[in-house]
Amino acid sequence: MLGFHHLRKRARIMKGLEPFPAVGIWKRYFDYLMYGVGIFAPIVLLPQILEIYTTKNSAGLSLLTWSLFILLNILWTIYGLLHKDIHILFANAFMILFNSVVVVGILLYS
């Protein structure tokens, strides 16, 4: 029941928020910029992934750090699901996938 209370409270609070995309031109541009960030963020991991799998070497990479990245992205994905925020959901789901590929590479080549 606590979860439903939180959602109901959030619904009351959200009535005062601006529409998406924002009405103001600068905020609207920033809204669209953040779409790009959500798409681009996972892609920046590709050079690391290619480096691991082409050289078959993961020296200098921390398994703990990359595993914690996955855990944090799982939490953000759950947050996106709970709040029905598709942008947060998809960006972090892709980050989980790409970070998992790095972790697998670390396990294979360390």
N, C-alpha and C positions, 0 to 999 in steps of 0.2 A: 504493500500500500504506500510505502514511502516514495517509491518511484512515481506513482500516479500523482501524488501531492506535488512533487517537483515539476512534473510536466504541466500540471494545471497552473502552478505559480509562474512558470516560464511563459505560458500562453498569455497570462495577464500582463506580464512585463513587456512582452514583444509587441503589444499593440502600439507602443510609443516609438518603435524603431522606424527608421527610414525605409522606403521601399528599395528593392534590389532590381536592377541597378539603381544607384542613387540618382536623385534629381539634379544635384549640382554637377557641373561638367567635370571638375577635377576629381571629385569622389567617384564619378562614373568611370573615368579613365582608370582610376586606381582599382576599381572593382574588376574591370576587364584585365588589367595588368596581373591581378592576382589569379585569374583563370590561367594565364600563361605560366605563372610561377608554379601552379599546381601541376601543370603538364611538364614543365621543364625540370623541376626538382628531381624526379626519378631519373631523367635522362642524363643528368650530370654524373650519375654513378657508372654509366657505361664505360668510360675510360678505365676506371678501377677494375671493373669486371673483365674487360678485355686484357688488361695487364696481367691479372691473375691467371687467366685461362690460356693466354698465348705463351707466357713465360713459364707457366706451371710453378710459380713461386709466389708465396704469400708472406714472405719475410717482411717484418715491420708492421704487420696488421695485427690488431688485437681482437681475438675471438670474443672477449668479454665486451669490448666497446661495440662491435657490430651486433652482438646478441642483444645488448641493451637498446640499440637503435630499433631492432625489431620489436622488442617489448613496448617501447614508447610509441611506435607506429601502430601497434595493435590497440593500444589504449586510445589513440587518436581516431582510429577506424571505428572503434566501439562508440566513441563520442559522436562521430558523424552519423552513425546508425541511430543512436538514441535521439539526436536532435534533427534527424532527417535532413542533414546537410550533405548533399550529394558531392559537393566539391571537396570537402574534407575527407569524406569516405573514399572516393576514388583516388585522390592524390596519395593518401596514406596506404591504401591497399596496394598500389603500385610500388610504394616505398618498401612495404613488407616483402614483396616479391623480389625486388632488386637487392635489398639487404640480405635476403635469404640466399640469393645466388652468391653473394660475397662470402657469407658464412660457410656455405658448402665448399667454395674454393679454398677458404682458410683450412677447413678440415681435411680436404683432399691433399693440399700441397704444403702443409706445415711440417 
